[in-house]
Amino acid sequence: MKDSVLFLGYVVSKDGLSVDESKVEDVQDWNTPTTLTEVRSFHGLVSFYRRFIHNFSTIMSPITNCMKGTKFTWTPEASTAFEEIKVRLTTAPVLVLPNFSQPFELHCDSSGIGAVFSQGGCPVAYFNEKLSGSKLNYSTYDVEFYAVVRALKHWSSYLAYNEFVLFYDHEALKHLHSQDKLSTRHAH
């Protein structure tokens, strides 16, 4: 009997979900991109495994910036991000499979709009998004609130009918439920 199976690009075992080692080798062997097509290919491959990498969008931001427009410019920041994401992917944790009879934990952080969905202290998945547009002007409170809302929406299918504990690092959010009036942004 096999201990694990490769399924849709993931290795599934009794321990949980992990990245396909052949893809990790591909990433390790990837040369620094020299064209827009190459950077898009790299971005696509590592994005497939974003759930394994805490703060993925924040780390990838310099590489994402290189893909804007039609003129390709590789920066020193992109090189640093390129090497960092390779390390993160090659050392990615095994993500535990959710146990719906146990409570979940949701740890939110406003730095890079990040969240860790876990159970028993072990990660089930990571979520991260880069702030853009008008959200860059949000106050610290609003960014923290946005991080919580995005994480709740992202994992709503897991959290809607299961017990979970929400962790966040902004003291003011504790008083949200006691406010007489909510702004339009907070009411949605």
CNS distance restraints for C-alpha pairs under 8 A (distance, minus, plus):
assign (resid   3 and name CA) (resid  13 and name CA) 6.05 0.50 0.50
assign (resid   3 and name CA) (resid  14 and name CA) 7.23 0.50 0.50
assign (resid   4 and name CA) (resid  11 and name CA) 6.45 0.50 0.50
assign (resid   4 and name CA) (resid  12 and name CA) 5.48 0.50 0.50
assign (resid   4 and name CA) (resid  13 and name CA) 4.32 0.50 0.50
assign (resid   4 and name CA) (resid  14 and name CA) 7.33 0.50 0.50
assign (resid   5 and name CA) (resid  11 and name CA) 5.60 0.50 0.50
assign (resid   5 and name CA) (resid  12 and name CA) 5.39 0.50 0.50
assign (resid   5 and name CA) (resid  13 and name CA) 6.63 0.50 0.50
assign (resid   6 and name CA) (resid  10 and name CA) 5.65 0.50 0.50
assign (resid   6 and name CA) (resid  11 and name CA) 4.52 0.50 0.50
assign (resid   6 and name CA) (resid  12 and name CA) 6.34 0.50 0.50
assign (resid   6 and name CA) (resid  20 and name CA) 7.30 0.50 0.50
assign (resid   7 and name CA) (resid  11 and name CA) 6.13 0.50 0.50
assign (resid   7 and name CA) (resid  12 and name CA) 6.83 0.50 0.50
assign (resid   9 and name CA) (resid  19 and name CA) 7.27 0.50 0.50
assign (resid   9 and name CA) (resid  20 and name CA) 6.04 0.50 0.50
assign (resid  10 and name CA) (resid  17 and name CA) 6.51 0.50 0.50
assign (resid  10 and name CA) (resid  18 and name CA) 5.87 0.50 0.50
assign (resid  10 and name CA) (resid  19 and name CA) 5.23 0.50 0.50
assign (resid  10 and name CA) (resid  20 and name CA) 5.39 0.50 0.50
assign (resid  11 and name CA) (resid  17 and name CA) 5.71 0.50 0.50
assign (resid  11 and name CA) (resid  18 and name CA) 5.08 0.50 0.50
assign (resid  11 and name CA) (resid  19 and name CA) 5.95 0.50 0.50
assign (resid  11 and name CA) (resid  20 and name CA) 5.71 0.50 0.50
assign (resid  12 and name CA) (resid  16 and name CA) 5.85 0.50 0.50
assign (resid  12 and name CA) (resid  17 and name CA) 4.82 0.50 0.50
assign (resid  12 and name CA) (resid  18 and name CA) 6.61 0.50 0.50
assign (resid  13 and name CA) (resid  17 and name CA) 6.53 0.50 0.50
assign (resid  15 and name CA) (resid  94 and name CA) 7.22 0.50 0.50
assign (resid  15 and name CA) (resid  95 and name CA) 7.97 0.50 0.50
assign (resid  15 and name CA) (resid  96 and name CA) 6.36 0.50 0.50
assign (resid  15 and name CA) (resid  97 and name CA) 7.66 0.50 0.50
assign (resid  16 and name CA) (resid  94 and name CA) 5.96 0.50 0.50
assign (resid  16 and name CA) (resid  95 and name CA) 5.37 0.50 0.50
assign (resid  16 and name CA) (resid  96 and name CA) 4.29 0.50 0.50
assign (resid  16 and name CA) (resid  97 and name CA) 4.99 0.50 0.50
assign (resid  17 and name CA) (resid  94 and name CA) 5.54 0.50 0.50
assign (resid  17 and name CA) (resid  95 and name CA) 4.97 0.50 0.50
assign (resid  17 and name CA) (resid  96 and name CA) 6.26 0.50 0.50
assign (resid  17 and name CA) (resid  97 and name CA) 6.73 0.50 0.50
assign (resid  18 and name CA) (resid  52 and name CA) 7.99 0.50 0.50
assign (resid  18 and name CA) (resid  92 and name CA) 7.66 0.50 0.50
assign (resid  18 and name CA) (resid  93 and name CA) 7.03 0.50 0.50
assign (resid  18 and name CA) (resid  94 and name CA) 4.85 0.50 0.50
assign (resid  18 and name CA) (resid  95 and name CA) 6.33 0.50 0.50
assign (resid  19 and name CA) (resid  23 and name CA) 7.43 0.50 0.50
assign (resid  19 and name CA) (resid  24 and name CA) 7.17 0.50 0.50
assign (resid  19 and name CA) (resid  49 and name CA) 7.07 0.50 0.50
assign (resid  19 and name CA) (resid  52 and name CA) 7.99 0.50 0.50
assign (resid  19 and name CA) (resid  92 and name CA) 7.49 0.50 0.50
assign (resid  19 and name CA) (resid  94 and name CA) 7.93 0.50 0.50
assign (resid  20 and name CA) (resid  24 and name CA) 6.49 0.50 0.50
assign (resid  21 and name CA) (resid  25 and name CA) 6.20 0.50 0.50
assign (resid  22 and name CA) (resid  26 and name CA) 6.29 0.50 0.50
assign (resid  23 and name CA) (resid  27 and name CA) 6.26 0.50 0.50
assign (resid  24 and name CA) (resid  28 and name CA) 6.16 0.50 0.50
assign (resid  24 and name CA) (resid  89 and name CA) 6.74 0.50 0.50
assign (resid  24 and name CA) (resid  90 and name CA) 5.83 0.50 0.50
assign (resid  25 and name CA) (resid  29 and name CA) 6.09 0.50 0.50
assign (resid  26 and name CA) (resid  30 and name CA) 6.08 0.50 0.50
assign (resid  27 and name CA) (resid  42 and name CA) 7.78 0.50 0.50
assign (resid  27 and name CA) (resid  46 and name CA) 7.70 0.50 0.50
assign (resid  27 and name CA) (resid  86 and name CA) 6.27 0.50 0.50
assign (resid  28 and name CA) (resid  86 and name CA) 6.13 0.50 0.50
assign (resid  28 and name CA) (resid  90 and name CA) 7.50 0.50 0.50
assign (resid  30 and name CA) (resid  42 and name CA) 7.90 0.50 0.50
assign (resid  32 and name CA) (resid  79 and name CA) 7.53 0.50 0.50
assign (resid  32 and name CA) (resid  82 and name CA) 7.69 0.50 0.50
assign (resid  33 and name CA) (resid  38 and name CA) 5.22 0.50 0.50
assign (resid  33 and name CA) (resid  39 and name CA) 5.26 0.50 0.50
assign (resid  33 and name CA) (resid  42 and name CA) 7.93 0.50 0.50
assign (resid  33 and name CA) (resid  74 and name CA) 7.89 0.50 0.50
assign (resid  34 and name CA) (resid  38 and name CA) 6.62 0.50 0.50
assign (resid  34 and name CA) (resid  39 and name CA) 7.44 0.50 0.50
assign (resid  34 and name CA) (resid  74 and name CA) 7.44 0.50 0.50
assign (resid  35 and name CA) (resid  39 and name CA) 6.41 0.50 0.50
assign (resid  35 and name CA) (resid  72 and name CA) 6.34 0.50 0.50
assign (resid  36 and name CA) (resid  40 and name CA) 6.12 0.50 0.50
assign (resid  36 and name CA) (resid  66 and name CA) 7.84 0.50 0.50
assign (resid  36 and name CA) (resid  67 and name CA) 6.35 0.50 0.50
assign (resid  36 and name CA) (resid  70 and name CA) 7.84 0.50 0.50
assign (resid  36 and name CA) (resid  71 and name CA) 7.83 0.50 0.50
assign (resid  36 and name CA) (resid  72 and name CA) 5.55 0.50 0.50
assign (resid  37 and name CA) (resid  41 and name CA) 6.19 0.50 0.50
assign (resid  38 and name CA) (resid  42 and name CA) 6.25 0.50 0.50
assign (resid  39 and name CA) (resid  43 and name CA) 6.01 0.50 0.50
assign (resid  39 and name CA) (resid  63 and name CA) 7.57 0.50 0.50
assign (resid  39 and name CA) (resid  67 and name CA) 7.23 0.50 0.50
assign (resid  40 and name CA) (resid  44 and name CA) 6.04 0.50 0.50
assign (resid  40 and name CA) (resid  67 and name CA) 7.03 0.50 0.50
assign (resid  41 and name CA) (resid  45 and name CA) 6.30 0.50 0.50
assign (resid  42 and name CA) (resid  46 and name CA) 6.27 0.50 0.50
assign (resid  43 and name CA) (resid  47 and name CA) 5.81 0.50 0.50
assign (resid  43 and name CA) (resid  63 and name CA) 7.81 0.50 0.50
assign (resid  43 and name CA) (resid  64 and name CA) 7.80 0.50 0.50
assign (resid  44 and name CA) (resid  48 and name CA) 6.43 0.50 0.50
assign (resid  45 and name CA) (resid  49 and name CA) 7.40 0.50 0.50
assign (resid  46 and name CA) (resid  50 and name CA) 6.50 0.50 0.50
assign (resid  46 and name CA) (resid  85 and name CA) 7.94 0.50 0.50
assign (resid  46 and name CA) (resid  89 and name CA) 7.72 0.50 0.50
assign (resid  49 and name CA) (resid  53 and name CA) 7.32 0.50 0.50
assign (resid  49 and name CA) (resid  89 and name CA) 7.76 0.50 0.50
assign (resid  50 and name CA) (resid  54 and name CA) 7.93 0.50 0.50
assign (resid  50 and name CA) (resid  56 and name CA) 6.00 0.50 0.50
assign (resid  50 and name CA) (resid 126 and name CA) 7.43 0.50 0.50
assign (resid  50 and name CA) (resid 127 and name CA) 7.73 0.50 0.50
assign (resid  51 and name CA) (resid 125 and name CA) 5.17 0.50 0.50
assign (resid  51 and name CA) (resid 126 and name CA) 4.74 0.50 0.50
assign (resid  51 and name CA) (resid 127 and name CA) 6.23 0.50 0.50
assign (resid  52 and name CA) (resid  89 and name CA) 7.41 0.50 0.50
assign (resid  52 and name CA) (resid  92 and name CA) 5.80 0.50 0.50
assign (resid  52 and name CA) (resid  93 and name CA) 6.64 0.50 0.50
assign (resid  52 and name CA) (resid  94 and name CA) 7.93 0.50 0.50
assign (resid  52 and name CA) (resid  95 and name CA) 7.21 0.50 0.50
assign (resid  52 and name CA) (resid 125 and name CA) 6.21 0.50 0.50
assign (resid  52 and name CA) (resid 126 and name CA) 6.04 0.50 0.50
assign (resid  53 and name CA) (resid  88 and name CA) 6.38 0.50 0.50
assign (resid  53 and name CA) (resid  89 and name CA) 6.78 0.50 0.50
assign (resid  53 and name CA) (resid  92 and name CA) 6.55 0.50 0.50
assign (resid  53 and name CA) (resid 126 and name CA) 6.36 0.50 0.50
assign (resid  54 and name CA) (resid 114 and name CA) 7.46 0.50 0.50
assign (resid  54 and name CA) (resid 115 and name CA) 7.91 0.50 0.50
assign (resid  54 and name CA) (resid 116 and name CA) 7.50 0.50 0.50
assign (resid  54 and name CA) (resid 126 and name CA) 5.56 0.50 0.50
assign (resid  54 and name CA) (resid 127 and name CA) 7.09 0.50 0.50
assign (resid  54 and name CA) (resid 128 and name CA) 7.23 0.50 0.50
assign (resid  55 and name CA) (resid  59 and name CA) 6.25 0.50 0.50
assign (resid  55 and name CA) (resid 112 and name CA) 6.68 0.50 0.50
assign (resid  55 and name CA) (resid 114 and name CA) 5.96 0.50 0.50
assign (resid  55 and name CA) (resid 126 and name CA) 7.77 0.50 0.50
assign (resid  55 and name CA) (resid 127 and name CA) 7.32 0.50 0.50
assign (resid  55 and name CA) (resid 128 and name CA) 5.42 0.50 0.50
assign (resid  55 and name CA) (resid 129 and name CA) 7.90 0.50 0.50
assign (resid  56 and name CA) (resid  60 and name CA) 6.04 0.50 0.50
assign (resid  56 and name CA) (resid  85 and name CA) 7.82 0.50 0.50
assign (resid  56 and name CA) (resid 127 and name CA) 7.77 0.50 0.50
assign (resid  56 and name CA) (resid 128 and name CA) 6.01 0.50 0.50
assign (resid  56 and name CA) (resid 129 and name CA) 7.75 0.50 0.50
assign (resid  57 and name CA) (resid  61 and name CA) 5.83 0.50 0.50
assign (resid  57 and name CA) (resid 112 and name CA) 7.17 0.50 0.50
assign (resid  57 and name CA) (resid 128 and name CA) 5.62 0.50 0.50
assign (resid  57 and name CA) (resid 129 and name CA) 5.26 0.50 0.50
assign (resid  57 and name CA) (resid 130 and name CA) 5.62 0.50 0.50
assign (resid  58 and name CA) (resid 112 and name CA) 5.54 0.50 0.50
assign (resid  58 and name CA) (resid 128 and name CA) 7.44 0.50 0.50
assign (resid  58 and name CA) (resid 129 and name CA) 7.20 0.50 0.50
assign (resid  58 and name CA) (resid 130 and name CA) 6.13 0.50 0.50
assign (resid  59 and name CA) (resid  81 and name CA) 5.73 0.50 0.50
assign (resid  59 and name CA) (resid  84 and name CA) 7.42 0.50 0.50
assign (resid  59 and name CA) (resid  85 and name CA) 6.95 0.50 0.50
assign (resid  60 and name CA) (resid  64 and name CA) 6.06 0.50 0.50
assign (resid  60 and name CA) (resid  78 and name CA) 7.91 0.50 0.50
assign (resid  60 and name CA) (resid  81 and name CA) 5.97 0.50 0.50
assign (resid  60 and name CA) (resid  82 and name CA) 7.60 0.50 0.50
assign (resid  60 and name CA) (resid  85 and name CA) 7.30 0.50 0.50
assign (resid  61 and name CA) (resid  65 and name CA) 6.09 0.50 0.50
assign (resid  61 and name CA) (resid  81 and name CA) 7.90 0.50 0.50
assign (resid  61 and name CA) (resid 130 and name CA) 7.45 0.50 0.50
assign (resid  62 and name CA) (resid  66 and name CA) 6.52 0.50 0.50
assign (resid  62 and name CA) (resid  75 and name CA) 7.73 0.50 0.50
assign (resid  62 and name CA) (resid  77 and name CA) 5.86 0.50 0.50
assign (resid  62 and name CA) (resid  78 and name CA) 4.77 0.50 0.50
assign (resid  62 and name CA) (resid  81 and name CA) 6.64 0.50 0.50
assign (resid  63 and name CA) (resid  67 and name CA) 6.88 0.50 0.50
assign (resid  63 and name CA) (resid  74 and name CA) 7.90 0.50 0.50
assign (resid  63 and name CA) (resid  77 and name CA) 7.98 0.50 0.50
assign (resid  63 and name CA) (resid  78 and name CA) 4.93 0.50 0.50
assign (resid  63 and name CA) (resid  81 and name CA) 6.85 0.50 0.50
assign (resid  63 and name CA) (resid  82 and name CA) 7.24 0.50 0.50
assign (resid  64 and name CA) (resid  68 and name CA) 7.05 0.50 0.50
assign (resid  66 and name CA) (resid  72 and name CA) 6.21 0.50 0.50
assign (resid  66 and name CA) (resid  73 and name CA) 5.82 0.50 0.50
assign (resid  66 and name CA) (resid  74 and name CA) 6.15 0.50 0.50
assign (resid  66 and name CA) (resid  75 and name CA) 7.70 0.50 0.50
assign (resid  66 and name CA) (resid  78 and name CA) 7.53 0.50 0.50
assign (resid  67 and name CA) (resid  72 and name CA) 6.83 0.50 0.50
assign (resid  74 and name CA) (resid  78 and name CA) 6.21 0.50 0.50
assign (resid  74 and name CA) (resid  79 and name CA) 7.45 0.50 0.50
assign (resid  75 and name CA) (resid  79 and name CA) 6.44 0.50 0.50
assign (resid  76 and name CA) (resid  80 and name CA) 6.35 0.50 0.50
assign (resid  77 and name CA) (resid  81 and name CA) 6.20 0.50 0.50
assign (resid  78 and name CA) (resid  82 and name CA) 5.90 0.50 0.50
assign (resid  79 and name CA) (resid  83 and name CA) 6.31 0.50 0.50
assign (resid  80 and name CA) (resid  84 and name CA) 6.12 0.50 0.50
assign (resid  81 and name CA) (resid  85 and name CA) 5.96 0.50 0.50
assign (resid  82 and name CA) (resid  86 and name CA) 6.35 0.50 0.50
assign (resid  83 and name CA) (resid  87 and name CA) 6.35 0.50 0.50
assign (resid  84 and name CA) (resid  88 and name CA) 6.14 0.50 0.50
assign (resid  85 and name CA) (resid  89 and name CA) 6.01 0.50 0.50
assign (resid  86 and name CA) (resid  90 and name CA) 6.13 0.50 0.50
assign (resid  87 and name CA) (resid  91 and name CA) 6.16 0.50 0.50
assign (resid  88 and name CA) (resid  92 and name CA) 5.76 0.50 0.50
assign (resid  93 and name CA) (resid 123 and name CA) 7.98 0.50 0.50
assign (resid  94 and name CA) (resid 123 and name CA) 7.92 0.50 0.50
assign (resid  95 and name CA) (resid 122 and name CA) 7.29 0.50 0.50
assign (resid  95 and name CA) (resid 123 and name CA) 5.41 0.50 0.50
assign (resid  95 and name CA) (resid 124 and name CA) 4.76 0.50 0.50
assign (resid  95 and name CA) (resid 125 and name CA) 6.32 0.50 0.50
assign (resid  96 and name CA) (resid 119 and name CA) 7.85 0.50 0.50
assign (resid  96 and name CA) (resid 122 and name CA) 6.53 0.50 0.50
assign (resid  96 and name CA) (resid 123 and name CA) 6.20 0.50 0.50
assign (resid  96 and name CA) (resid 124 and name CA) 4.99 0.50 0.50
assign (resid  97 and name CA) (resid 124 and name CA) 6.28 0.50 0.50
assign (resid  98 and name CA) (resid 119 and name CA) 7.22 0.50 0.50
assign (resid  98 and name CA) (resid 124 and name CA) 6.57 0.50 0.50
assign (resid  99 and name CA) (resid 119 and name CA) 7.92 0.50 0.50
assign (resid 100 and name CA) (resid 162 and name CA) 6.94 0.50 0.50
assign (resid 102 and name CA) (resid 119 and name CA) 7.60 0.50 0.50
assign (resid 102 and name CA) (resid 163 and name CA) 7.61 0.50 0.50
assign (resid 103 and name CA) (resid 119 and name CA) 6.82 0.50 0.50
assign (resid 103 and name CA) (resid 162 and name CA) 6.75 0.50 0.50
assign (resid 103 and name CA) (resid 163 and name CA) 4.88 0.50 0.50
assign (resid 103 and name CA) (resid 164 and name CA) 4.98 0.50 0.50
assign (resid 103 and name CA) (resid 165 and name CA) 7.33 0.50 0.50
assign (resid 104 and name CA) (resid 117 and name CA) 7.25 0.50 0.50
assign (resid 104 and name CA) (resid 118 and name CA) 5.95 0.50 0.50
assign (resid 104 and name CA) (resid 119 and name CA) 4.88 0.50 0.50
assign (resid 104 and name CA) (resid 120 and name CA) 7.60 0.50 0.50
assign (resid 104 and name CA) (resid 159 and name CA) 7.74 0.50 0.50
assign (resid 104 and name CA) (resid 162 and name CA) 7.56 0.50 0.50
assign (resid 104 and name CA) (resid 163 and name CA) 6.42 0.50 0.50
assign (resid 104 and name CA) (resid 164 and name CA) 4.40 0.50 0.50
assign (resid 104 and name CA) (resid 165 and name CA) 6.36 0.50 0.50
assign (resid 105 and name CA) (resid 116 and name CA) 7.95 0.50 0.50
assign (resid 105 and name CA) (resid 117 and name CA) 5.90 0.50 0.50
assign (resid 105 and name CA) (resid 118 and name CA) 5.02 0.50 0.50
assign (resid 105 and name CA) (resid 119 and name CA) 5.64 0.50 0.50
assign (resid 105 and name CA) (resid 120 and name CA) 7.72 0.50 0.50
assign (resid 105 and name CA) (resid 121 and name CA) 7.79 0.50 0.50
assign (resid 105 and name CA) (resid 164 and name CA) 5.42 0.50 0.50
assign (resid 105 and name CA) (resid 165 and name CA) 4.88 0.50 0.50
assign (resid 105 and name CA) (resid 166 and name CA) 6.09 0.50 0.50
assign (resid 105 and name CA) (resid 167 and name CA) 7.47 0.50 0.50
assign (resid 106 and name CA) (resid 115 and name CA) 6.81 0.50 0.50
assign (resid 106 and name CA) (resid 116 and name CA) 5.83 0.50 0.50
assign (resid 106 and name CA) (resid 117 and name CA) 4.78 0.50 0.50
assign (resid 106 and name CA) (resid 118 and name CA) 6.32 0.50 0.50
assign (resid 106 and name CA) (resid 151 and name CA) 7.83 0.50 0.50
assign (resid 106 and name CA) (resid 164 and name CA) 7.14 0.50 0.50
assign (resid 106 and name CA) (resid 165 and name CA) 6.20 0.50 0.50
assign (resid 106 and name CA) (resid 166 and name CA) 4.91 0.50 0.50
assign (resid 106 and name CA) (resid 167 and name CA) 5.98 0.50 0.50
assign (resid 107 and name CA) (resid 115 and name CA) 5.36 0.50 0.50
assign (resid 107 and name CA) (resid 116 and name CA) 5.08 0.50 0.50
assign (resid 107 and name CA) (resid 117 and name CA) 6.56 0.50 0.50
assign (resid 107 and name CA) (resid 118 and name CA) 7.94 0.50 0.50
assign (resid 107 and name CA) (resid 166 and name CA) 6.18 0.50 0.50
assign (resid 107 and name CA) (resid 167 and name CA) 4.64 0.50 0.50
assign (resid 107 and name CA) (resid 168 and name CA) 5.97 0.50 0.50
assign (resid 108 and name CA) (resid 113 and name CA) 7.65 0.50 0.50
assign (resid 108 and name CA) (resid 114 and name CA) 5.93 0.50 0.50
assign (resid 108 and name CA) (resid 115 and name CA) 4.32 0.50 0.50
assign (resid 108 and name CA) (resid 116 and name CA) 6.62 0.50 0.50
assign (resid 108 and name CA) (resid 144 and name CA) 7.88 0.50 0.50
assign (resid 108 and name CA) (resid 147 and name CA) 6.30 0.50 0.50
assign (resid 108 and name CA) (resid 148 and name CA) 5.85 0.50 0.50
assign (resid 108 and name CA) (resid 151 and name CA) 7.19 0.50 0.50
assign (resid 108 and name CA) (resid 166 and name CA) 7.69 0.50 0.50
assign (resid 108 and name CA) (resid 167 and name CA) 6.12 0.50 0.50
assign (resid 108 and name CA) (resid 168 and name CA) 4.99 0.50 0.50
assign (resid 108 and name CA) (resid 169 and name CA) 7.39 0.50 0.50
assign (resid 109 and name CA) (resid 113 and name CA) 6.04 0.50 0.50
assign (resid 109 and name CA) (resid 114 and name CA) 5.16 0.50 0.50
assign (resid 109 and name CA) (resid 115 and name CA) 6.01 0.50 0.50
assign (resid 109 and name CA) (resid 144 and name CA) 6.61 0.50 0.50
assign (resid 109 and name CA) (resid 147 and name CA) 6.46 0.50 0.50
assign (resid 109 and name CA) (resid 148 and name CA) 7.81 0.50 0.50
assign (resid 109 and name CA) (resid 168 and name CA) 6.18 0.50 0.50
assign (resid 109 and name CA) (resid 169 and name CA) 6.50 0.50 0.50
assign (resid 110 and name CA) (resid 114 and name CA) 6.21 0.50 0.50
assign (resid 110 and name CA) (resid 140 and name CA) 7.84 0.50 0.50
assign (resid 110 and name CA) (resid 143 and name CA) 5.76 0.50 0.50
assign (resid 110 and name CA) (resid 144 and name CA) 4.67 0.50 0.50
assign (resid 110 and name CA) (resid 146 and name CA) 7.84 0.50 0.50
assign (resid 110 and name CA) (resid 147 and name CA) 5.53 0.50 0.50
assign (resid 112 and name CA) (resid 128 and name CA) 6.47 0.50 0.50
assign (resid 112 and name CA) (resid 129 and name CA) 6.09 0.50 0.50
assign (resid 112 and name CA) (resid 130 and name CA) 5.48 0.50 0.50
assign (resid 112 and name CA) (resid 131 and name CA) 6.75 0.50 0.50
assign (resid 113 and name CA) (resid 128 and name CA) 5.46 0.50 0.50
assign (resid 113 and name CA) (resid 129 and name CA) 5.39 0.50 0.50
assign (resid 113 and name CA) (resid 130 and name CA) 6.54 0.50 0.50
assign (resid 113 and name CA) (resid 131 and name CA) 7.18 0.50 0.50
assign (resid 113 and name CA) (resid 143 and name CA) 7.56 0.50 0.50
assign (resid 113 and name CA) (resid 144 and name CA) 7.71 0.50 0.50
assign (resid 113 and name CA) (resid 146 and name CA) 7.66 0.50 0.50
assign (resid 113 and name CA) (resid 147 and name CA) 4.92 0.50 0.50
assign (resid 114 and name CA) (resid 126 and name CA) 7.56 0.50 0.50
assign (resid 114 and name CA) (resid 127 and name CA) 5.60 0.50 0.50
assign (resid 114 and name CA) (resid 128 and name CA) 4.26 0.50 0.50
assign (resid 114 and name CA) (resid 129 and name CA) 6.67 0.50 0.50
assign (resid 114 and name CA) (resid 147 and name CA) 6.63 0.50 0.50
assign (resid 114 and name CA) (resid 151 and name CA) 7.84 0.50 0.50
assign (resid 115 and name CA) (resid 126 and name CA) 5.91 0.50 0.50
assign (resid 115 and name CA) (resid 127 and name CA) 5.13 0.50 0.50
assign (resid 115 and name CA) (resid 128 and name CA) 6.38 0.50 0.50
assign (resid 115 and name CA) (resid 147 and name CA) 7.51 0.50 0.50
assign (resid 115 and name CA) (resid 151 and name CA) 6.20 0.50 0.50
assign (resid 116 and name CA) (resid 123 and name CA) 6.61 0.50 0.50
assign (resid 116 and name CA) (resid 124 and name CA) 7.67 0.50 0.50
assign (resid 116 and name CA) (resid 125 and name CA) 6.19 0.50 0.50
assign (resid 116 and name CA) (resid 126 and name CA) 4.71 0.50 0.50
assign (resid 116 and name CA) (resid 127 and name CA) 6.40 0.50 0.50
assign (resid 117 and name CA) (resid 123 and name CA) 5.99 0.50 0.50
assign (resid 117 and name CA) (resid 124 and name CA) 5.49 0.50 0.50
assign (resid 117 and name CA) (resid 125 and name CA) 5.29 0.50 0.50
assign (resid 117 and name CA) (resid 126 and name CA) 6.12 0.50 0.50
assign (resid 117 and name CA) (resid 127 and name CA) 7.88 0.50 0.50
assign (resid 118 and name CA) (resid 122 and name CA) 5.33 0.50 0.50
assign (resid 118 and name CA) (resid 123 and name CA) 4.19 0.50 0.50
assign (resid 118 and name CA) (resid 124 and name CA) 4.80 0.50 0.50
assign (resid 118 and name CA) (resid 125 and name CA) 6.85 0.50 0.50
assign (resid 119 and name CA) (resid 123 and name CA) 6.50 0.50 0.50
assign (resid 119 and name CA) (resid 124 and name CA) 6.76 0.50 0.50
assign (resid 127 and name CA) (resid 151 and name CA) 7.11 0.50 0.50
assign (resid 127 and name CA) (resid 154 and name CA) 7.93 0.50 0.50
assign (resid 131 and name CA) (resid 135 and name CA) 5.90 0.50 0.50
assign (resid 131 and name CA) (resid 136 and name CA) 5.85 0.50 0.50
assign (resid 132 and name CA) (resid 136 and name CA) 5.61 0.50 0.50
assign (resid 134 and name CA) (resid 138 and name CA) 7.28 0.50 0.50
assign (resid 135 and name CA) (resid 143 and name CA) 7.60 0.50 0.50
assign (resid 138 and name CA) (resid 142 and name CA) 5.58 0.50 0.50
assign (resid 138 and name CA) (resid 143 and name CA) 5.81 0.50 0.50
assign (resid 139 and name CA) (resid 143 and name CA) 6.15 0.50 0.50
assign (resid 140 and name CA) (resid 144 and name CA) 6.13 0.50 0.50
assign (resid 141 and name CA) (resid 145 and name CA) 6.11 0.50 0.50
assign (resid 141 and name CA) (resid 170 and name CA) 7.18 0.50 0.50
assign (resid 141 and name CA) (resid 172 and name CA) 7.07 0.50 0.50
assign (resid 141 and name CA) (resid 173 and name CA) 7.28 0.50 0.50
assign (resid 142 and name CA) (resid 146 and name CA) 5.93 0.50 0.50
assign (resid 143 and name CA) (resid 147 and name CA) 6.13 0.50 0.50
assign (resid 144 and name CA) (resid 148 and name CA) 6.44 0.50 0.50
assign (resid 144 and name CA) (resid 168 and name CA) 7.86 0.50 0.50
assign (resid 144 and name CA) (resid 169 and name CA) 8.00 0.50 0.50
assign (resid 144 and name CA) (resid 170 and name CA) 6.73 0.50 0.50
assign (resid 144 and name CA) (resid 173 and name CA) 7.95 0.50 0.50
assign (resid 145 and name CA) (resid 149 and name CA) 6.27 0.50 0.50
assign (resid 145 and name CA) (resid 173 and name CA) 7.05 0.50 0.50
assign (resid 145 and name CA) (resid 186 and name CA) 7.75 0.50 0.50
assign (resid 146 and name CA) (resid 150 and name CA) 6.01 0.50 0.50
assign (resid 147 and name CA) (resid 151 and name CA) 6.14 0.50 0.50
assign (resid 148 and name CA) (resid 152 and name CA) 6.12 0.50 0.50
assign (resid 148 and name CA) (resid 168 and name CA) 7.66 0.50 0.50
assign (resid 149 and name CA) (resid 153 and name CA) 6.13 0.50 0.50
assign (resid 150 and name CA) (resid 154 and name CA) 5.93 0.50 0.50
assign (resid 151 and name CA) (resid 155 and name CA) 6.28 0.50 0.50
assign (resid 152 and name CA) (resid 156 and name CA) 5.51 0.50 0.50
assign (resid 152 and name CA) (resid 159 and name CA) 7.45 0.50 0.50
assign (resid 155 and name CA) (resid 159 and name CA) 6.23 0.50 0.50
assign (resid 156 and name CA) (resid 160 and name CA) 5.46 0.50 0.50
assign (resid 157 and name CA) (resid 161 and name CA) 7.81 0.50 0.50
assign (resid 158 and name CA) (resid 162 and name CA) 6.73 0.50 0.50
assign (resid 159 and name CA) (resid 163 and name CA) 6.94 0.50 0.50
assign (resid 159 and name CA) (resid 164 and name CA) 6.77 0.50 0.50
assign (resid 170 and name CA) (resid 174 and name CA) 7.88 0.50 0.50
assign (resid 172 and name CA) (resid 176 and name CA) 7.30 0.50 0.50
assign (resid 175 and name CA) (resid 179 and name CA) 6.81 0.50 0.50
assign (resid 182 and name CA) (resid 186 and name CA) 5.79 0.50 0.50
assign (resid 182 and name CA) (resid 187 and name CA) 5.79 0.50 0.50
assign (resid 183 and name CA) (resid 187 and name CA) 6.15 0.50 0.50
assign (resid 184 and name CA) (resid 188 and name CA) 6.56 0.50 0.50
